[in-house]
Amino acid sequence: MNKEPILELSHLSIQFTGKQVLDSINLKVNAGEIIGYIGPNGAGKSTTVKIILGLLSSYKGEVKVFGEIISDKSIDYKRKIGYVPENGELYDDLTAKEYIDFVGQMYGLTMETIDKKLPVLFDEFDLYGVRNKRIGSFSKGMKQKLLIVASLIHNPDLIFFDEPLNGLDANSVMVIKDMMKKLRDAGKTIFYSSHIMDVVEKISDRIILLNQGNIVADGSFEELKAKNEEGSLEDIFNQLTGFDSHGESAENIVSVIQGVEADV
């Protein structure tokens, strides 16, 4: 296997309206890992991904994907990337099949290849029966599964999943979790970003915690647990990000609710 990192960030920094969103972060990722990429809202997770995808260019530092410096303006590397954004936009007037046909051809797939893959993928994601229905009629969970199919149809080597379990039923969640592990075993690299800490803890080979634009933890769950002497990833997350008022906040919310109810 090629020992060169599939992804390498060197002194990556970016500012928005004077705020330092990423502060000279350094990161190397090899093929065949599930990376749990976590952090509070505003920590810089989505910004990192957008830079890697070539959606943001006003950064400092260097980004190499598949050994290629992306600032050299080549876009070929994008053909080997899959992406499920947290809030993905779909074309509601298209049918599910039309949408995947469009995405697949954008990635350079022939219709013959798409037509071989699509029946199986739609069937496994319970979308086959609605393949010719317009996306605008779909539930949130159905749209999420369609986004996942679109991110994988071209057999990418580097996959970014941002809250991929949003809106999914329990059975689909189990399928996605097992699917990510099998993709990892096939040599794919997955960046998995979620606020559901127990899932990140269970499926990630390596966990990277970003806080205020800096990487404050990087290692397996067992390694992070040993360093921080906490029982769960949620505890470690709270310790390293300085969030320790969740119990007080919950108590205040309940007190207010009960007080309002008492006045009614």
Buried (B, 14 or more C-beta within 10 A) or exposed (E): EEEEBBBBBBEBBBBEEEEBBBBBBEBEBBBBBBBBBBBBEEBBBBBBBBBBBBEBEEBEBBBBBBEEBBBEEEEEBBBBBBBBBBEBEBEEEBBBBBBBBEBBBEBEBEEEBBEEBBEEBBEBBBBBEBBEBBBEEBEEBBBBBBBBBBBBBBBBBBBBBBBBBBBBEEEBBEBBBEBBBEBBEEEBBBBBBBEBBEBBBEBBBBBBBBBBBBBBBBBEBEEBBEEBEBEEBBBBBBBBBEEEEEEEEEEEEEEEEEEEEEEE
